[in-house]
Amino acid sequence: MKKSQETRLNILQKAFDLIYKNGYQTTSVDEIIATTQVTKGAFYYHFKTKDEMGLAILNELMIPNFKNTFIKPFENDGNPLDTIYSLLHYLLMESEDLKVEYGCPASNFTQEMAPWNVEFTKALNTLSLDWEKTMIDAIEKAKENEIIKTEVSAKEVAVFVMSGYWGVRNLGKLENSKSVYLIYLKGLKSYFETLK
């Protein structure tokens, strides 16, 4: 990796950390520059504006990471309900990158930026639609293989899972406690039992 690429990646990673902790709107370019220890000129060499940098965080860091974390587990042919539960258990209870007090990075970006910037909305919608489609496809395949009841609506399950995950992330953030995560996971497991 060239020095210029390393500098750009460093800016994106450090900016992501700051934004995840403090929010997009309240994180200034000056704070990002101070944290990355690059010059203002170097920052503006890589990004014309803060929003250009924010979009780069979404497209270059978050979307690839999201695909690896949220999409790749469905490549196995097991029961997708087990895959979903294991994924959410990992994200809520085990991941060291996601902190209860800061919530979900994608959800935070959505709340802060989707109403104001159409490019952010498009990038964030990519995340959401990819995860939804992946779950729907896996559930439909499981219905064909008689792992899940044929009358189950794959779309309903996917939307329920996604909205529950993002919602419980926000509740955890408000309460600064993982106890609400355990309640959600228990309810999710019970719900999944009704679909088999």
C-alpha positions as a printed Julia matrix, in Angstrom:
196×3 Matrix{Float64}:
   0.0     0.0    0.0
   1.34    3.42  -0.96
   1.95    6.08   1.68
  -0.9     8.16   0.26
  -3.31    5.2    0.51
  -2.14    4.48   4.07
  -2.8     8.11   5.04
  -6.28    8.01   3.5
  -7.14    4.73   5.26
  -5.79    6.08   8.56
  -8.01    9.16   8.24
 -11.05    7.02   7.49
 -10.46    4.59  10.36
  -9.74    7.27  12.97
 -12.66    9.39  11.73
 -14.96    6.36  11.93
 -13.92    5.78  15.56
 -14.57    9.42  16.47
 -17.91    9.49  14.65
 -19.02    6.2   16.24
 -18.31    7.6   19.71
 -19.43   11.2   19.26
 -21.78   11.3   16.27
 -21.25   12.59  12.74
 -22.66   16.05  13.23
 -20.67   16.81  16.39
 -17.34   15.49  15.08
 -15.42   18.31  13.42
 -12.8    18.08  10.7
 -10.37   19.74  13.15
 -10.92   16.88  15.65
 -10.33   14.33  12.91
  -7.14   16.11  11.85
  -5.92   16.25  15.46
  -6.64   12.55  16.0
  -5.03   11.4   12.75
  -2.1    13.81  13.13
  -2.21   14.76   9.48
  -2.06   18.31   8.24
  -5.17   20.15   7.15
  -3.71   20.14   3.64
  -3.32   16.36   3.73
  -6.91   15.92   4.89
  -8.25   18.15   2.1
  -5.97   16.45  -0.42
  -7.89   13.22   0.22
 -11.37   14.67   0.87
 -12.81   17.92  -0.46
 -15.44   18.01   2.3
 -16.42   16.27   5.51
 -19.38   14.68   3.69
 -17.07   13.27   1.02
 -15.07   11.68   3.84
 -18.29   10.41   5.46
 -19.34    8.74   2.21
 -15.89    7.18   1.9
 -16.31    5.75   5.43
 -19.59    4.2    4.33
 -18.4     2.9    0.96
 -14.83    1.9    1.79
 -15.07    0.75   5.41
 -18.63    0.05   6.48
 -20.09   -1.63   3.38
 -17.22   -4.15   2.95
 -17.21   -4.86   6.71
 -21.0    -5.15   6.71
 -20.91   -7.66   3.86
 -18.29   -9.72   5.64
 -20.2    -9.67   8.93
 -23.88   -9.67   7.91
 -23.88  -11.44   4.53
 -21.08  -14.02   4.57
 -22.56  -16.18   7.38
 -25.44  -17.08   5.04
 -23.08  -18.78   2.59
 -23.49  -22.03   4.54
 -26.54  -24.15   3.8
 -27.66  -24.59   7.4
 -30.86  -23.36   8.97
 -30.97  -19.58   8.3
 -32.82  -19.01  11.58
 -29.83  -20.49  13.42
 -27.51  -18.33  11.3
 -29.49  -15.18  12.11
 -29.62  -15.96  15.81
 -25.89  -16.74  16.0
 -25.06  -13.58  14.07
 -27.17  -11.36  16.32
 -25.88  -13.05  19.47
 -22.34  -12.38  18.29
 -23.05   -8.74  17.37
 -24.92   -7.96  20.57
 -23.07  -10.01  23.16
 -19.61  -10.89  21.86
 -18.3    -8.32  19.36
 -15.57   -6.14  20.8
 -15.91   -3.58  18.01
 -19.54   -2.68  18.72
 -20.05   -0.92  22.04
 -23.41   -0.88  23.79
 -23.05    2.79  24.75
 -22.51    3.87  21.12
 -25.23    1.77  19.45
 -25.08    0.59  15.84
 -22.86    2.6   13.45
 -25.2     2.13  10.47
 -28.24    3.1   12.53
 -26.43    6.15  13.91
 -25.49    7.3   10.4
 -29.06    6.69   9.23
 -30.56    8.8   12.02
 -28.06   11.61  11.6
 -27.55   11.81   7.86
 -30.29   10.09   5.85
 -32.71   13.03   6.16
 -30.08   15.51   4.93
 -27.93   13.82   2.32
 -29.26   11.66  -0.5
 -25.85   10.05  -1.12
 -25.69    8.88   2.49
 -29.23    7.52   2.14
 -28.26    5.53  -0.98
 -25.17    4.02   0.66
 -27.05    3.15   3.86
 -29.93    1.69   1.86
 -27.42   -0.6    0.14
 -26.54   -2.06   3.55
 -30.15   -2.55   4.51
 -31.32   -4.03   1.21
 -28.36   -6.42   0.95
 -29.0    -7.84   4.41
 -32.75   -8.09   3.79
 -32.32   -9.84   0.43
 -29.75  -12.25   1.86
 -32.08  -13.26   4.68
 -35.08  -13.56   2.35
 -33.17  -15.78  -0.1
 -31.9   -18.03   2.72
 -35.37  -18.33   4.26
 -36.99  -19.13   0.9
 -34.4   -21.86   0.32
 -35.06  -23.26   3.81
 -38.8   -23.3    3.04
 -38.11  -25.33  -0.11
 -36.02  -27.74   1.98
 -38.84  -27.95   4.58
 -36.66  -26.51   7.35
 -39.08  -23.6    7.8
 -42.87  -23.69   7.41
 -43.89  -22.94   3.83
 -46.48  -20.35   4.87
 -43.85  -18.16   6.56
 -43.29  -14.81   4.84
 -39.53  -14.44   4.35
 -39.89  -10.68   3.92
 -41.77  -10.35   7.22
 -39.09  -12.32   9.05
 -36.28  -10.25   7.52
 -37.94   -6.91   8.32
 -38.76   -8.1   11.86
 -35.16   -9.18  12.47
 -33.66   -5.97  11.05
 -35.99   -3.6   12.85
 -35.54   -5.55  16.07
 -31.76   -5.46  15.81
 -31.56   -1.74  15.1
 -34.21   -0.98  17.71
 -32.56   -3.0   20.47
 -29.21   -1.38  19.65
 -30.84    1.98  20.38
 -32.41    0.7   23.6
 -29.05   -0.64  24.71
 -27.51    2.73  23.94
 -30.14    4.52  26.03
 -29.81    2.15  28.97
 -26.05    1.66  28.52
 -26.66   -1.99  29.32
 -26.66   -5.29  27.45
 -29.49   -6.63  29.62
 -32.05   -5.52  27.03
 -30.09   -7.48  24.4
 -30.66  -10.69  26.35
 -34.42  -10.03  26.45
 -34.44   -9.44  22.69
 -32.42  -12.6   21.97
 -34.72  -14.7   24.15
 -37.79  -13.31  22.34
 -36.14  -13.85  18.97
 -35.39  -17.49  19.79
 -39.03  -18.04  20.86
 -40.29  -16.4   17.66
 -38.02  -18.54  15.51
 -39.37  -21.7   17.16
 -42.83  -20.84  15.79
 -41.47  -20.74  12.24
 -40.09  -24.3   12.15
